[in-house]
Every structure is written in structure tokens, then in C-alpha cells.
Amino acid sequence: MNYRSTRGGVASVDFADAVRMGLATDGGLLVPEALPSVAPETLEEWRRLRFQDLALELIGPFVGDALPRADLADLIDRSYATFTHPEVTPLVEVGDAWILELFHGPTAAFKDVALQFLGNLFEYLLARDGGRLNIIGATSGDTGSAAIAGVRGKERIEIFILHPQGRISPIQERQMTTVLDANVHNVALRGTFDDGQRLVKALFSDLPFKERYRLGAVNSINWARILAQMVYYFYAWGRLAERLEGRPVTFAVPTGNFGDIFAGYLAKRIGLPIERLILATNRNDILTRFVASGTYATGEVYATLSPAMDIQLASNFERYLYYLVGEDPGRVRSLLEEMGRTGQLRVTGEEHAQVQADFAAVAVDDAATLAQIRATHAATGYILDPHTAVGVRAGAGRADLVCLATAHPAKFNEAVRQAIGREAPAPASLRGLMDKPTRCAVLDADIATLRDYIGETLAGRP
């Protein structure tokens, strides 16, 4: 299978080149030139597979001839051997809904599902094809630690992760800054996550700099991230298929950067029987406003109890826009140029109707988030993290609901304490972090400053 850019300037690159490229060289995002289709009889065969075998069947067609199937199977098995639950992403019945627990990986967040795979994939491609890779990523909390866990200590790879200073939870910060491997470089930016994301995109758009320093991406702009995240939608459906008795399932997805819910959108597009995708945001509700109005307009970034969703410009929104406008790169470019000129873009009435057919959208404030953590715990004893609570509240009252649990509640114990008066028990991966030594640079959110820091850090390296 080959890939092309949402903006039309890159075409016919294979899976391996798409993974290495990250952001397309024309500034767009890479998408398959054609999507496969999963037939109902194939779904029936897949629904009882263990997670790793399902991942191989689903990911295989998107990889095509870029990797031998046996090598892909080995990468998948090694990636999920690091998870503490035998099902990798188990489904738990909680009250009237099911919770899809995506936090059993090394950093207790859903990003591990994709980034354990991507880290091993990068290592495999570099060993096979030679060369080095310098990964640049911005994080609103969980991506950074998961990316670092995926590549720490790996040969031929350096990683630079930018996080907004003082705007992530203390545990999230320590999960990154306590990793002292020589190939790991943490940067706290004086600014917001959107500033970090803007700087990363600027570096990738600077083609001479990107090529000189062999930059690679781990943010959800990297197609392999989306591909790996599609697997757990199919896995959750498979665990429920008998109980659903032919009915489609509804997913509530806490989202800020649109990557997780875009994976669900693609799963539905290629054949998974999904009734509804509920897009759940916090006070930073640009995506909810878009679904309601058809206008995508930036606003102020607010600090909330669900900080991984404190985002205005969602980096995967462009992929959805590409499919919304009929896979027309020219129209994508036109809308993004409008966004650059005016700070907003507006789709047509017909396109807006399609958006509302694709998604329901609900914004949940901090008060409602705490109320949901409290109510769920009182009724069932189950502790939700604040992001998952946003999803549960957004999906309340829906039949056949699965909510994606994006992080372990112990990562956000400030919110948990406010809601239920005590902390969530910490998994082994989070214990003792606050007592470990740290290493982190603090920089202004300025592109020249960041370029200089990367250049100085890599000076003299191969």
C-alpha cells in the first residue's frame, strides 16, 4: 500500500517511507492512497482473536510489501509484551457502560499502544536500512512519556520532547524528566501545547533543517500511530459482539488532538459496525464547536483538570478534513489557507451535515468532570481519570456505549482527590517517580531558540 499527502504534494510513498517521513514534505499529513475494506465475514473471523493477532491482521494490509509478515508479527509481539494485562486493552463493565482500559502499558496511558509499536518499528527500519533518526515531538502530557518509553536507549535514535512548562500533571512531568538515558532530551517550553505543536510543524516544514538533522515524528501526525490505535476499536467490538446481537456499538472518545477519534472514524470507514462516535472535549472545545457550527475557529487555551486535552489546534483534524471534502487536496489547501489568513475555516452546509452524521460532540467542564468521577465511584467503586470521566459524561444515556479510558487515574490524583477525597492506587510504573533525579532544559517558545538547542545537542554526534 502506498501513501499520499492530504495537500497533494507527495504521492506513492510506501509504508516504511511514510513512517520515516512523519509530516509530509509539503506540510500535509500522510494518508493511504486507498483504504481497504473489511467484509462482515472477516469481522466474524477476527472477533475472537487475541489482541496481537488482530493487530497483525488489521495492520498487515496497510504495511503491504514494506515489511515481511513474519517481521511485522515479531514487532507486534514484542511491542505488546511490555503491557501488564494479558488482553493488552481489556474491556471492563462499569455501571451501564463498558470501559476500554488503554492504560496497561509502560507509562499508564493509551499512547503506549501506538508508541511501543512505533519505537520498535523505527528501530527495525534503521537497523535494516541504516542511518539515524532524531525524533521531535510535542506533548500535552502523555505522548511524551510514551514516546520516550518507546525509544529510550535505542541505538541510532535521539528524541526531543517539548512540553508546556507547568501545564501538565506532576506525574506526567516526572515520567519524562526522570528518564536520564543519553538519547533522551526533555524541553519545557514557556508557553502552551499549541506553541509546542507549532514549533514541531515549523521544524518539519523547514526542509533543509529536517533533512540535515534527519527529523522523525512520534506525534499522531505519524501514520503508524493512527494505524495502531485502530486495533483497539476492533478489539472492543469483538469482545462485545455476542452481547450486541448484531447491533452496532457506540464509542465515547476523550479527545484533544483528534488522533484517537480519527482512528475510530477510519475503523468505521473500513467496515467496523459503529453506531456513533461521540467526540468528548473539555473547556477547550474547538472540535465540539466545529461539529455544532461547521466553523473551525481558534480561541484561548484554558488549563483544566484534563490537561492532555488542553488543545486548540488539533493536528489530526487535517486528515479528517481530507476525507470530508472528498479526498480533494486542492480544497484542503484552500481551507487551510483560509485558516491561516483569518484564524478560522468554514465548511459547506452539505459538508457540515456530514460532520454531524460522523460525530456527536459534547464539551464537559471541570465541575461536570469531578461530578462524574464522584458518581461513578459511588455507584461502582471504579475510579475514572479526568479524561475518561469527560468521555463517560459525554456518552451518558447512550445504549451499547464503550468509553475509551485514556489514562490510569493515578496520573491525575489531584482531580481524583477533589472528587472522592482520596488518591487512586498507583501502578508499579508510577511509584517513586517524585523521588528520582530529573533532567530538563527550559526554553522560550521560539523557533530560533529551539533550532539552536537541537543543533548544539547533536553537535559532534554521527
Protein Blocks (a to p, Z undefined) as FASTA:
>chain_A
ZZddfklpaghiafklmmmnopafkopacddfbdcdddfklmmmmmmpcfklmmmmmmmm
mnmmmbcfklmmmmmmmmmmmpcbfnlpacddehjbccddfklbfnopaklmmmmmmmmm
mmmmmmmngpadddddddfhlmmmmmmmmmgoiahiacdddddehiacfklmmmmmmpcc
fkbccdddeddfklmmmmmmmmmmmmmlmmmnopadfbfkbmklmmmmmmmmmmmmmmmm
mmnnopacddddddfklmmmmmmmmmmmnopacfbdcddddfblmlmmmmmnopacdddd
dddfblmlmcfbdfklmmmmmmmnoopaklmmmmmmmmmmnopacddfklmmmmmmmpcc
ddddfklmmmmmmmmmmmnopacdfklmmmmmmmgoiahiacddfbdfklmmmlmmmmno
pacdddfklgoklmpccddddddddfklmmmmmmmmmgoiZZ
